[in-house]
Every structure is written in structure tokens, then in C-alpha cells.
Amino acid sequence: GEYPTFNLMDSYKDSKETIPLIFILSAGSDPMGDWEKFADLKGVVKTKRESVSLGQGQEKRADEMIRRGKENGMWVLLQNCHFAKSWMPKLEQVVESLADSNAHRDFRLWLTSMPADYFPVSVLQTSVKMTIEPPSGIRANLTRTFANMEPTELAKTKAPKKYQKLLYGFAFFHAIVQDRRKFGPIGWNIQYEFNNEDLKVCIKQMEYFIDQYEDVPFKDLKFLAAEINYGGRVTDDKDSRLIQVIVEDYINPKLFDDDYSFSASGLYKAPPFSDRDALLKFTSELPQNPNPEVFGLHENAEILTAQASTRELLETILGIQPREVAGGGKTREEVILDLVAYLEKNTPKLFPISEISKQYQTQYTESMNTVLIQELIRYNKLIDVMVETMKQLKKALKGEEVMSEELEQMEKMLFNNMVPEIWSERGFLSLKPLMSWIKDLNDRVKFLNKWIDNGTPSVFWISGFFFPQAFLTGTLQNFARKYQIAIDKLSFQFIIHDTLTPEMIKQKPEDGCYVYGMSFEGARWDYDAHVLAESLPKELYTPIPMLQFLPISDRKVPTSGIYSCPVYKVLTRTGTLSTTGHSTNFVIFIEIPTNVPETKWIKAGVAGFLAPVSYTHLRAHETVLDLVCRLLLEKKKKKKK
């Protein structure tokens, strides 16, 4: 159905001086504009309403505002209550005391807060609760934007026709950046809280520029939108590149052409209407559920979204299942003890680092020896923690040791086939469930043991590294020392060997290194045309051919014919800066040949990943739910065997 226009009046009727109103916030919602508009409608002048955003040092101000509000019949808005955790008990007292106070009948206490477990339950119970969700879908988003405008809005500025086209362009841009969030990491690396205030600022700036200049300064409008108004929220450099590409489609001179379309389907255009009702009618005829193509994404993105929702649902079901299982089977403790026995059996042995260090001594000409030893130290720390915590958990389950909070959490996660936090904190970045994770750990250790036994590999499985950035730096360092070149002058050239497999490589390249084990999401490699190509339907992940990372001195980066593809460790794409200054997830940009503009792949969210992914994809006519059921059945059959 259509997105319902939010009506504050209905909620206000249920409130009084003793009953607060609370906006429960969600990403991308900002009720401030609606609140001010409603206050004007109710005749509450600016001197009779006050607002404060809670946070450090604002508690006293909030107390004073509430006192004045009760005495003088004012509206008081306390924004972002979730930022004032320590003040929540006081808020609870304030709300409880309203019932016994002689507050002015016009007094209203308004609150806004993100969902938080420390928000007082009693306040929620006594309040009128509201939530303003950002509209879902392009049509609903545009409808809300135009429905909230005054009918005279479209006649603004000295050039109304230009204003109307640009207004629609910005409204569409706003809808796109908000609705991309539903696609998860392939939409945005980080879920930004873009809201209506960002759009309002863009519109005000646009009004000013149209009135001040004869020609529309598109460059300035794009800069303000993508770098400041919306871009000011963007903290990831890959997302920053994306938003700059997106704004190009909606704010450009072609917008004034009635035939200009925002996407390949031709469905989405800026209509030549000056009447608001006609504009709303045009918008109402747009598809209710837009195809991913309007966002520049492949149709497979819809599958990824549905899979993520299904996974989240299954994890929630797992999280709330009872700890005790009725029936004559094994007890929970017996199940976990059996699982721990299996894990102990499959946990790799510690590497004898002192012995290996003698074999692979630190050498000026071979940095890979240092890389190897550092990798072994990291894996040893993980294995050591695994062995020790499993011993403690067994004792705790048998009643020989106190079950600490950490061990209880570990027990719960093992039972749900999840990697315990105490392991993942010291382990390699991974999204895999426990059984897949332990297999991955053994594969990584096997790769390192092969290196120890047979010498430095001719071709490297890059997914096996705990810290791949050190390996890449080691490759540059070897080249720098070999040719006596400063390492900061070097960068990689990427040579794709799509006719070779790792098994065919018998010796190392003269310079650089061969790597394999990466995967694409959002695109595939065309082995006939030797360029990046669109994914096939229902094929979510595809292997990246073997690459050679070749260091080059003072290299000029190509300006066309390549897509600068970000490579991450895992599919979430987000990461934090570690103490080394490297991201915990992002690894490197690799240059992939393309015969179409790079912007196509940027909008499509194409990226590479080191984490081994399953190339299992949806069969013909199979829905996501069918896939989930099929995988669960296959897992059940394996267990029976």
C-alpha cells in the first residue's frame, strides 16, 4: 500500500500535561521539522517552545526548561535521550512527578530517543509513543517529500521551471541515497542516517543559486550535496566516492531535457509539471517496489537483501530458543561437551616458532620470512586461547570450576554454532558459523605448514593470511631492496592471468608475486573478452582469476579502461582502523580492466573479497526461502551420514 502521511495531530490528542510524547527514532528519521511545523499549526509561538539535544553537560539545562515549561505552559522537547544514559533515572522521576504536580494545562513534554535498553520502561508505558520511519521505496519517499510541501512551493525563484526540475532531481537523489541502505553493504559500507534536513538544506542553497546566477552552478550544487550536506555524514572513502558518482546522475544540465531518464529502464524522469497535484500524480504512477537497476545495482542485489533478512530472522530465532530441551535426548551440557571434544580434536597444534625461526631467519633480501613468522605468532595466540578456554569450559560444565560470564557466553555461542567472542577477538576476521570457521582455520594452517615444509610458495593463497597488508608490504619491500629504490615510490601494477591456474605455476615471478583466492561480489570476470562484466542472474559471488602484483616505481595510475576495485577481508565491508593504521577489513584497491565507464561498477557496489565464499547460487525458479530450506536439508542429510 501507499506510505501513510504521518499525522502528529492524532498522537497529540492522546497527550496532556501529565502524559509525555516520545518519538522513537530510526536511522534516517528526524522529527524536528515535523515538530516545529506542528507547533506553528497549533499556534505555539517560538517563545513558548524550547528544545535541547541531550548530551554531556545538558542535564541542568533540561531540568530548568521542564521547570519553566510546567509553570508557563510551554512545549519542551528533549532530543536524543539515548545520549544521556546517566540522566535517565532523573527523567523517570520527572515523568512520575508530573501526575502529582500542578503543571500548566498547555505544558507538553516531548522526547526523542533511539531504542536503548536503559531507557526507563515506566516512561515508555505512560507516554504516547510515535515513530517516523523513513519511507521504503522511491515512490513512497518522493510522495512524502512533495506531500509535505506547500502548493505554492513550486513557484519559487525567478526561474520556476529550472527550480522544479532541480527540486525533483534533489528529491530523487535523496530517495536513492536513503533507499540504498536496504541493500546492506553492497548499497553503503556504513548505514548513514541521511534525513529530510539534508534535503531541505540542499533545496535552500539551490533557491539561492538560481536567484543569484543566470546559469545554474551545477558544480557547486553537486559539491555542497555530495561533500557537505549529505557527504558530511559519510566517513568511508569508498562511500564518499559512491555518493559523488550518484549525485552526477540527478544534478546535471541534462535534467532540463524532458526526455532525460535517471536509469536505463526509462521509467524514472523529472516531469515538466508546475502543479503539485500533477507532480504527485506522476510520482504515484512509479513502481511501488523499484528494481535494483534504478540504484545502478544488479538484480542479484535483491537476493542478497532477502538472504540477509532471512539470516537475521534465523539468528533471532536461535537466540530466543529455550536453553533446556524437553525429551529423552542429550542434555544441553552433554551436547556442548561432545562439541568441545570435536573442536579439540580439530584444533591445530601450536607452531614451534623457535625452530621455524632458525629455518626462516630474518633476511634483508627476503621479507617473506618475517611475514611468515609474524603470521605464525598471530595464529599461535588464537590457538592458545582456544585450547585454554575449552579446558576451562569443560571443567565448568562438570562443576569443577566456576562458570564465569565469559565462559557462559562462550557456551551459548558454541551451542548456536557461532564463533565465541573470546576467539573472534583474537582470531582472523570472519563471518562464518563455527563449523565453517574451524574448517577455514585448518585450511589456513595447512597453507602455512606447506610454506614451512616446502619453502616460500611460488603462488600465494592470499585468503590464508591473518594480516594480508603485511604480506603486500613485504612484496614491495623485496622489490625496493633488490633494486635499491625507496619503497614510498613503489605501487602495484595488477596483471590478470586468466589462462593460468595456481597448479600451473612452478616458480616465482621475477618480480612481485602471484596470488589467488579472491572473489567478486556484484560482477564477474569475462574470460572471453578479458574484462569485468555483469553478473549472471542468481550468481552472487564469482572467483577472481589469478593475479600478479608487480611493484612499479613512480607509476602513473590509468585514468580510463580500469575499475579501481576495493578488496575486503569479509562481506560486511566495514572496518575500524587498527593500531597499525590499517583497516581491520579493507585491504587494497586492485585495478580491473573494463570497457565501460568506471562509474557503472561504483554504483553497482562491485568489490573483491578474501574470505572464501560459497559459489552456491539460486537454481532456476528458486526463491531465497527455497534456497534456505534446501541448504538446511542438505546440512541435515550430512549430519545423518
LUMLUMTI-271626 format. One line per 4 residues: their letters; for each residue y, x, z of C-alpha. Coordinates in steps of 0.02 Angstrom, whole numbers. Example, Ala and Ser with C-alpha at 12.3 -4.5 7.8 and 13.67 -1.06 7.14 Angstrom:
AS	-225,615,390  -53,684,357;
END
This chain:
GEYP	0,0,0  183,43,-7  262,154,125  347,36,251;
TFNL	531,72,283  549,122,466  640,-11,569  715,51,731;
MDSY	779,-122,775  604,-189,811  570,-48,934  743,-62,1013;
KDSK	715,-247,1053  570,-197,1168  676,-74,1267  801,-95,1409;
ETIP	895,16,1531  734,47,1630  619,73,1480  647,233,1379;
LIFI	611,251,1192  512,401,1133  493,471,957  326,561,942;
LSAG	365,697,815  255,761,675  279,905,553  424,865,435;
SDPM	496,720,536  671,723,611  730,556,684  907,619,723;
GDWE	982,548,563  897,379,588  954,375,770  1137,409,727;
KFAD	1133,281,586  1059,151,704  1189,191,839  1328,159,711;
LKGV	1242,-5,663  1238,-60,846  1420,-12,869  1383,130,990;
VKTK	1533,244,960  1514,433,968  1597,443,1140  1461,326,1207;
RESV	1313,429,1147  1258,605,1189  1114,715,1135  1043,884,1187;
SLGQ	899,988,1122  797,1041,1273  751,1221,1300  797,1366,1411;
GQEK	949,1326,1519  975,1147,1456  893,1055,1603  1052,1041,1709;
RADE	1148,976,1559  1013,844,1529  1021,790,1713  1210,771,1703;
MIRR	1200,672,1540  1074,550,1614  1184,525,1769  1338,490,1660;
GKEN	1237,379,1543  1173,268,1685  1348,248,1757  1441,217,1593;
GMWV	1310,128,1488  1286,270,1363  1143,316,1247  1064,483,1295;
LLQN	947,574,1175  841,717,1243  768,808,1094  613,919,1089;
CHFA	546,882,1263  394,990,1220  507,1144,1235  545,1106,1418;
KSWM	372,1113,1497  437,1161,1670  559,1012,1670  427,881,1630;
PKLE	389,839,1815  577,808,1838  580,695,1684  436,596,1759;
QVVE	538,570,1920  692,519,1820  595,387,1721  509,320,1878;
SLAD	676,305,1968  753,202,1826  662,47,1887  747,59,2059;
SNAH	917,117,2000  1067,11,1959  1086,82,1785  1213,2,1668;
RDFR	1129,-129,1558  1186,-37,1399  1108,128,1454  964,188,1345;
LWLT	861,346,1367  791,413,1203  665,555,1197  584,657,1058;
SMPA	430,766,1080  287,842,984  116,792,1056  86,902,1211;
DYFP	-47,891,1347  84,925,1482  197,779,1432  195,655,1579;
VSVL	69,515,1549  169,393,1656  321,416,1542  213,377,1389;
QTSV	142,223,1474  313,149,1519  404,197,1357  422,114,1188;
KMTI	330,236,1075  377,269,894  327,395,762  408,431,595;
EPPS	277,511,484  340,595,326  288,479,182  124,527,100;
GIRA	135,544,-88  275,574,-213  313,390,-242  323,347,-57;
NLTR	434,499,-23  555,457,-164  558,272,-113  605,317,65;
TFAN	743,436,6  825,307,-108  794,155,4  893,240,143;
MEPT	1043,269,29  1192,152,14  1203,62,-156  1370,150,-187;
ELAK	1292,323,-161  1253,347,-346  1436,328,-397  1492,483,-300;
TKAP	1584,634,-375  1690,646,-533  1533,662,-641  1415,522,-582;
KKYQ	1287,548,-721  1263,731,-678  1259,686,-493  1123,554,-519;
KLLY	1012,673,-617  1032,813,-490  1005,691,-347  838,640,-422;
GFAF	795,823,-454  827,870,-272  736,714,-208  585,759,-315;
FHAI	591,940,-258  596,878,-77  445,765,-107  347,907,-189;
VQDR	376,1036,-51  333,908,83  178,838,-1  106,1009,-48;
RKFG	64,1028,137  -83,908,121  -173,1037,12  -181,1161,156;
PIGW	-173,1349,120  -176,1327,-70  -18,1221,-50  75,1328,76;
NIQY	13,1478,175  105,1408,326  136,1222,360  327,1216,363;
EFNN	422,1072,443  535,1029,295  631,869,336  766,749,275;
EDLK	907,854,348  863,993,223  882,868,80  1046,797,149;
VCIK	1124,971,157  1072,1007,-24  1150,842,-81  1315,877,10;
QMEY	1326,1051,-68  1287,976,-239  1428,848,-218  1550,988,-178;
FIDQ	1498,1096,-327  1508,951,-451  1684,907,-393  1743,1089,-390;
YEDV	1669,1155,-555  1665,1092,-733  1492,1166,-763  1356,1141,-634;
PFKD	1318,1310,-549  1128,1292,-558  1100,1470,-497  1199,1437,-337;
LKFL	1114,1269,-305  941,1348,-326  985,1493,-213  1051,1380,-75;
AAEI	897,1267,-83  760,1398,-100  836,1537,6  937,1446,139;
NYGG	918,1257,163  730,1250,136  699,1436,118  771,1470,290;
RVTD	613,1393,363  498,1497,252  433,1652,340  292,1708,224;
DKDS	343,1813,74  212,1731,-39  279,1558,10  456,1621,-22;
RLIQ	404,1672,-199  324,1500,-221  475,1396,-168  588,1496,-284;
VIVE	471,1454,-429  457,1269,-380  646,1240,-373  662,1305,-553;
DYIN	569,1151,-618  687,1025,-539  859,1106,-539  896,1169,-715;
PKLF	1004,1118,-866  854,1029,-949  867,899,-809  1011,815,-903;
DDDY	894,780,-1050  812,608,-1028  651,671,-1108  631,817,-988;
SFSA	471,800,-886  431,880,-718  247,903,-761  128,916,-908;
SGLY	72,733,-892  246,671,-942  241,537,-806  375,613,-696;
KAPP	554,618,-761  731,598,-695  779,421,-751  951,385,-830;
FSDR	996,248,-704  1158,225,-608  1097,70,-514  998,100,-354;
DALL	884,-51,-378  838,7,-554  805,181,-483  689,108,-350;
KFTS	600,3,-483  571,157,-592  504,250,-439  389,105,-390;
ELPQ	301,121,-558  247,301,-524  64,331,-475  33,295,-291;
NPNP	-88,442,-275  -21,585,-382  -139,704,-469  -128,887,-413;
EVFG	-55,930,-584  118,866,-531  117,1005,-399  57,1134,-526;
LHEN	-114,1137,-441  -286,1122,-520  -382,959,-496  -503,1055,-383;
AEIL	-366,1062,-251  -405,878,-213  -585,928,-172  -526,1068,-57;
TAQA	-415,944,36  -558,820,57  -675,959,115  -550,1019,245;
STRE	-529,841,312  -719,818,320  -741,985,409  -607,940,535;
LLET	-692,772,568  -863,854,592  -789,984,711  -707,845,812;
ILGI	-874,751,823  -960,912,879  -826,943,1009  -846,772,1092;
QPRE	-1035,759,1090  -1116,748,1264  -1169,909,1349  -1333,831,1408;
VAGG	-1455,763,1280  -1573,623,1334  -1755,630,1282  -1906,742,1304;
GKTR	-1842,890,1203  -1775,1056,1267  -1630,1057,1388  -1462,1124,1332;
EEVI	-1490,1283,1435  -1660,1313,1352  -1585,1288,1179  -1448,1416,1217;
LDLV	-1571,1541,1292  -1676,1529,1133  -1519,1553,1029  -1464,1704,1131;
AYLE	-1639,1781,1109  -1622,1757,920  -1448,1833,920  -1502,1983,1024;
KNTP	-1642,2014,901  -1519,2006,755  -1376,2104,834  -1362,2276,750;
KLFP	-1386,2433,854  -1236,2539,904  -1192,2680,784  -1222,2855,856;
ISEI	-1043,2907,818  -1051,3084,890  -1197,3127,774  -1119,3044,622;
SKQY	-953,3134,656  -1044,3301,632  -1109,3243,464  -942,3168,408;
QTQY	-815,3288,480  -627,3266,457  -583,3349,291  -414,3375,208;
TESM	-485,3330,36  -593,3181,90  -503,3047,188  -652,2930,170;
NTVL	-741,3025,310  -603,2973,431  -606,2794,362  -795,2785,393;
IQEL	-785,2847,573  -642,2726,613  -744,2582,541  -896,2630,646;
IRYN	-790,2636,805  -724,2460,770  -897,2388,738  -965,2475,894;
KLID	-833,2391,1002  -887,2222,936  -1074,2255,954  -1049,2322,1131;
VMVE	-957,2162,1183  -1092,2053,1103  -1233,2141,1193  -1144,2140,1362;
TMKQ	-1087,1957,1357  -1259,1895,1302  -1336,1984,1453  -1208,1902,1569;
LKKA	-1234,1729,1491  -1424,1739,1512  -1403,1782,1696  -1277,1642,1721;
LKGE	-1390,1513,1637  -1534,1566,1751  -1422,1553,1904  -1424,1740,1938;
EVMS	-1236,1759,1909  -1080,1650,1924  -1038,1557,1764  -859,1613,1731;
EELE	-737,1512,1625  -756,1640,1484  -946,1625,1486  -938,1435,1492;
QMEK	-827,1437,1337  -949,1556,1253  -1096,1443,1295  -1007,1291,1223;
MLFN	-963,1381,1061  -1140,1451,1038  -1211,1276,1060  -1093,1211,924;
NMVP	-1141,1354,804  -970,1434,822  -925,1616,850  -871,1640,1032;
EIWS	-688,1685,1052  -732,1840,1153  -823,1904,998  -699,1847,866;
ERGF	-554,1929,962  -640,2099,941  -726,2061,776  -678,2056,593;
LSLK	-576,1906,534  -696,1767,484  -705,1578,467  -894,1571,457;
PLMS	-1004,1472,576  -1111,1575,695  -1270,1593,591  -1175,1642,433;
WIKD	-1066,1759,537  -1215,1854,610  -1286,1874,434  -1117,1937,373;
LNDR	-1111,2062,518  -1282,2130,470  -1232,2144,287  -1078,2244,337;
VKFL	-1178,2360,449  -1307,2381,310  -1166,2436,192  -1106,2565,318;
NKWI	-1283,2629,354  -1310,2653,168  -1148,2753,163  -1207,2860,312;
DNGT	-1379,2891,236  -1331,2918,53  -1156,2991,62  -989,2917,6;
PSVF	-1028,2771,-113  -987,2775,-299  -928,2595,-285  -865,2510,-126;
WISG	-904,2335,-63  -725,2302,-6  -776,2145,90  -878,2255,209;
FFFP	-726,2341,284  -660,2291,454  -489,2359,406  -479,2371,214;
QAFL	-298,2430,217  -356,2597,293  -481,2617,150  -344,2588,20;
TGTL	-228,2711,108  -371,2837,111  -391,2818,-78  -205,2854,-104;
QNFA	-213,3000,18  -358,3082,-75  -259,3073,-238  -98,3136,-156;
RKYQ	-186,3288,-81  -283,3325,-240  -127,3331,-349  0,3383,-215;
IAID	106,3225,-236  200,3135,-98  97,2981,-50  250,2867,-47;
KLSF	272,2898,-235  100,2826,-271  47,2648,-308  -110,2572,-384;
QFII	-146,2528,-563  -284,2398,-573  -415,2417,-709  -538,2272,-729;
HDTL	-714,2323,-781  -784,2153,-828  -926,2226,-932  -995,2329,-787;
TPEM	-1088,2283,-628  -1093,2387,-467  -1277,2431,-502  -1225,2515,-667;
IKQK	-1108,2637,-579  -1196,2801,-541  -1049,2914,-499  -874,2900,-428;
PEDG	-725,2890,-546  -624,3050,-572  -480,2970,-475  -462,2814,-371;
CYVY	-610,2703,-327  -718,2562,-391  -725,2404,-284  -818,2239,-294;
GMSF	-850,2086,-185  -688,1987,-206  -671,1804,-258  -538,1694,-339;
EGAR	-478,1526,-274  -378,1417,-394  -427,1508,-555  -567,1607,-639;
WDYD	-588,1762,-745  -617,1729,-931  -746,1859,-984  -717,1823,-1170;
AHVL	-527,1828,-1175  -517,1956,-1030  -377,1860,-944  -352,1742,-798;
AESL	-400,1563,-843  -401,1389,-766  -548,1348,-652  -686,1239,-720;
PKEL	-695,1065,-642  -780,1063,-470  -794,1253,-468  -696,1302,-313;
YTPI	-724,1490,-300  -768,1617,-434  -808,1804,-423  -678,1933,-471;
PMLQ	-751,2067,-587  -769,2246,-527  -600,2335,-513  -542,2515,-517;
FLPI	-397,2554,-401  -313,2701,-488  -166,2788,-400  -18,2824,-515;
SDRK	139,2923,-474  310,2837,-497  226,2690,-583  333,2552,-659;
VPTS	264,2379,-620  239,2275,-779  365,2132,-794  254,2021,-902;
GIYS	73,1995,-950  10,2005,-770  -6,1893,-618  31,1980,-454;
CPVY	-113,1903,-358  -114,1910,-167  -280,1960,-89  -326,1899,86;
KVLT	-473,1928,201  -509,1742,230  -464,1573,154  -334,1522,285;
RTGT	-211,1647,207  -103,1650,364  -100,1803,474  5,1895,601;
LSTT	73,2071,599  -42,2187,695  12,2341,794  -16,2447,636;
GHST	118,2347,543  -14,2269,429  -53,2084,418  -213,2027,502;
NFVI	-257,1931,342  -156,1986,188  -224,2146,110  -139,2188,-55;
FIEI	-67,2119,-218  -178,2154,-369  -117,2136,-549  -224,2019,-654;
PTNV	-195,2007,-843  -132,1836,-903  -75,1763,-1068  30,1625,-987;
PETK	186,1640,-877  151,1704,-701  238,1550,-628  87,1443,-678;
WIKA	-28,1540,-561  103,1549,-422  118,1358,-419  -72,1343,-430;
GVAG	-88,1446,-270  -208,1570,-352  -267,1705,-232  -409,1829,-206;
FLAP	-519,1841,-51  -628,1974,26  -732,1855,133  -898,1821,46;
VSYT	-888,1638,-8  -1024,1522,-68  -1013,1483,-253  -1099,1317,-216;
HLRA	-995,1187,-305  -999,1000,-330  -1130,939,-452  -1084,815,-588;
HETV	-1028,645,-518  -1049,711,-339  -918,664,-210  -864,777,-67;
LDLV	-961,666,56  -1116,683,-56  -1094,873,-51  -1080,875,140;
CRLL	-1236,766,155  -1331,874,30  -1288,1035,123  -1337,957,290;
LEKK	-1505,901,216  -1536,1074,142  -1498,1151,312  -1619,1030,396;
KKKK	-1757,1073,271  -1732,1259,305  -1748,1228,492  -1912,1134,466;
K	-1982,1278,365;
END
